[in-house]
């Protein structure tokens, strides 16, 4: 059994991640986290199996989204760096 969680992340400045082939523009991006239930334990727990970033932030009508699997730790570091650069 698995679950999917959707959220958004906002970058106020252009950013780059290893999984992206180019610098991404500032904007709000859709983020999907997929998890699977850990079997064989006496309580309900989930393990992350994928973190997916949807680009571009502001698609043009008819433009296809790209889904990029990203490292959640790298994404968190990029978000923290973005916040530090804005303040």
NUTI-614625 format. One line per 2 residues: for each residue z, y, x of N, C-alpha, C, O. Coordinates in steps of 0.05 Angstrom, whole numbers, plus 5000, padded with zeros to 4 digits. Layout:
! residues N
Z:Y:X:Z:Y:X:Z:Y:X:Z:Y:X | ...
//
This chain:
! residues 87
5000:4976:5017:5000:5000:5000:5000:5025:5018:5014:5026:5038 | 4984:5044:5011:4982:5069:5026:4985:5093:5009:4986:5092:4985
4986:5116:5022:4987:5141:5008:4972:5162:5024:4969:5160:5048 | 4962:5182:5010:4947:5204:5021:4960:5230:5013:4966:5234:4990
4964:5247:5032:4976:5274:5027:4956:5295:5036:4946:5294:5058 | 4952:5314:5018:4934:5336:5024:4950:5362:5026:4968:5367:5011
4942:5378:5046:4955:5405:5050:4934:5423:5063:4911:5415:5066 | 4942:5447:5070:4925:5465:5084:4940:5476:5108:4964:5477:5109
4924:5483:5128:4935:5497:5152:4918:5522:5156:4894:5522:5151 | 4932:5543:5164:4918:5568:5168:4920:5578:5197:4941:5579:5209
4897:5584:5208:4895:5595:5235:4886:5624:5231:4868:5630:5217 | 4900:5642:5245:4893:5670:5243:4874:5679:5265:4863:5701:5265
4870:5661:5284:4852:5666:5307:4834:5641:5310:4842:5620:5302 | 4811:5644:5323:4795:5621:5329:4811:5601:5346:4829:5609:5361
4805:5575:5343:4820:5555:5357:4802:5532:5365:4780:5529:5355 | 4812:5516:5384:4797:5493:5394:4815:5469:5395:4838:5471:5403
4804:5446:5387:4818:5421:5389:4800:5401:5404:4775:5404:5403 | 4811:5382:5417:4795:5363:5432:4774:5349:5415:4752:5345:5424
4781:5343:5390:4763:5328:5372:4740:5346:5362:4720:5335:5352 | 4743:5372:5364:4722:5390:5354:4701:5395:5376:4708:5398:5399
4676:5396:5368:4655:5400:5388:4651:5430:5395:4636:5436:5413 | 4665:5447:5380:4662:5476:5386:4687:5490:5376:4703:5478:5361
4691:5515:5384:4713:5531:5374:4709:5536:5344:4688:5542:5335 | 4731:5532:5330:4731:5536:5301:4740:5564:5294:4758:5575:5307
4728:5576:5273:4736:5604:5266:4764:5604:5252:4773:5584:5242 | 4776:5627:5253:4801:5631:5238:4796:5625:5208:4774:5629:5198
4817:5615:5195:4814:5609:5166:4834:5588:5158:4850:5579:5174 | 4832:5581:5133:4850:5561:5121:4834:5535:5118:4812:5535:5106
4844:5514:5129:4831:5488:5131:4846:5467:5114:4870:5467:5113 | 4831:5450:5102:4842:5427:5087:4850:5406:5107:4835:5400:5126
4874:5395:5103:4885:5374:5121:4893:5350:5104:4908:5354:5085 | 4884:5327:5111:4891:5302:5097:4905:5283:5116:4895:5278:5138
4928:5274:5107:4944:5254:5123:4944:5228:5108:4952:5227:5085 | 4935:5207:5121:4935:5180:5109:4957:5164:5122:4961:5165:5146
4972:5149:5105:4995:5134:5115:4994:5106:5102:4983:5103:5080 | 5006:5087:5116:5008:5060:5105:5038:5053:5104:5054:5061:5120
5045:5037:5084:5073:5029:5081:5080:5008:5102:5064:4990:5108 | 5103:5012:5114:5113:4993:5134:5125:4969:5119:5143:4972:5103
5114:4945:5125:5123:4921:5111:5146:4908:5127:5150:4913:5151 | 5162:4892:5112:5183:4876:5125:5209:4890:5131:5225:4880:5146
5214:4913:5119:5239:4927:5122:5252:4931:5095:5239:4929:5075 | 5278:4936:5095:5293:4937:5069:5292:4964:5055:5305:4967:5034
5276:4982:5066:5273:5009:5053:5244:5016:5055:5228:5005:5070 | 5236:5036:5039:5208:5045:5038:5204:5065:5061:5218:5085:5063
5185:5059:5078:5177:5076:5100:5147:5075:5104:5134:5055:5097 | 5136:5097:5114:5107:5099:5118:5102:5106:5147:5117:5120:5160
5078:5097:5157:5069:5103:5184:5042:5117:5181:5025:5109:5166 | 5039:5140:5195:5014:5155:5194:4992:5139:5207:4995:5128:5229
4970:5137:5194:4946:5123:5205:4924:5142:5212:4907:5135:5228 | 4923:5166:5199:4902:5185:5205:4910:5213:5196:4923:5216:5176
4901:5232:5212:4904:5260:5205:4875:5272:5206:4863:5271:5228 | 4865:5282:5184:4838:5290:5182:4836:5320:5175:4848:5329:5156
4821:5335:5191:4816:5363:5187:4788:5367:5176:4769:5357:5187 | 4786:5382:5154:4760:5387:5141:4750:5414:5150:4764:5434:5148
4726:5414:5162:4713:5439:5170:4687:5442:5156:4675:5422:5148 | 4676:5465:5152:4687:5491:5160:4709:5501:5141:4713:5490:5120
4723:5522:5149:4744:5533:5133:4733:5545:5107:4746:5543:5086 | 4710:5558:5109:4698:5572:5086:4669:5562:5083:4650:5575:5092
4666:5538:5071:4639:5527:5069:4621:5544:5051:4630:5557:5032 | 4596:5545:5059:4575:5558:5043:4567:5538:5021:4565:5514:5026
4563:5548:4996:4555:5529:4975:4532:5511:4984:4512:5520:4995 | 4536:5485:4980:4516:5466:4988:4519:5455:5017:4506:5436:5025
4536:5468:5032:4541:5460:5060:4561:5436:5060:4581:5437:5045 | 4556:5416:5075:4573:5392:5076:4597:5398:5094:4595:5411:5114
4620:5387:5085:4644:5388:5102:4641:5368:5124:4628:5347:5121 | 4653:5374:5147:4656:5355:5168:4685:5346:5167:4703:5362:5162
4690:5320:5171:4717:5310:5172:4722:5301:5201:4709:5284:5211 | 4742:5314:5213:4748:5309:5241:4776:5297:5243:4796:5309:5236
4777:5272:5254:4804:5261:5259:4817:5276:5282:4805:5278:5304 | 4841:5286:5278:4855:5302:5299:4881:5289:5306:4893:5275:5290
4891:5295:5330:4917:5287:5339:4937:5306:5326:4936:5330:5331 | 4956:5296:5310:4975:5314:5297:4992:5330:5316:4999:5353:5309
4998:5320:5339:5014:5335:5359:4998:5358:5370:5008:5380:5375 | 4972:5353:5376:4955:5374:5386:4950:5395:5365:4950:5419:5371
4947:5387:5340:4944:5406:5318:4969:5424:5315:4966:5448:5312 | 4992:5411:5316:5017:5427:5314:5020:5447:5337:5028:5470:5333
5013:5438:5361:5014:5456:5384:4994:5480:5381:5001:5502:5387 | 4970:5474:5370:4951:5496:5365:4961:5515:5344:4957:5539:5347
4973:5505:5323:4985:5523:5303:5007:5540:5314:5009:5564:5308 | 5024:5529:5330:5046:5544:5343:5035:5565:5362:5045:5588:5362
5014:5558:5377:5002:5578:5395:4989:5600:5379:4991:5624:5387 | 4977:5594:5356:4965:5614:5339:4986:5633:5328:4981:5657:5328
5008:5623:5320:5030:5640:5310:5041:5658:5332:5046:5682:5327 | 5044:5647:5356:5054:5664:5378:5035:5686:5385:5044:5708:5391
5009:5681:5384:4989:5702:5391:4986:5723:5370:4976:5745:5375 | 4995:5718:5345:4992:5737:5324:5016:5756:5323:5013:5779:5317
5039:5746:5329:5064:5762:5327:5066:5783:5349:5085:5798:5350
//
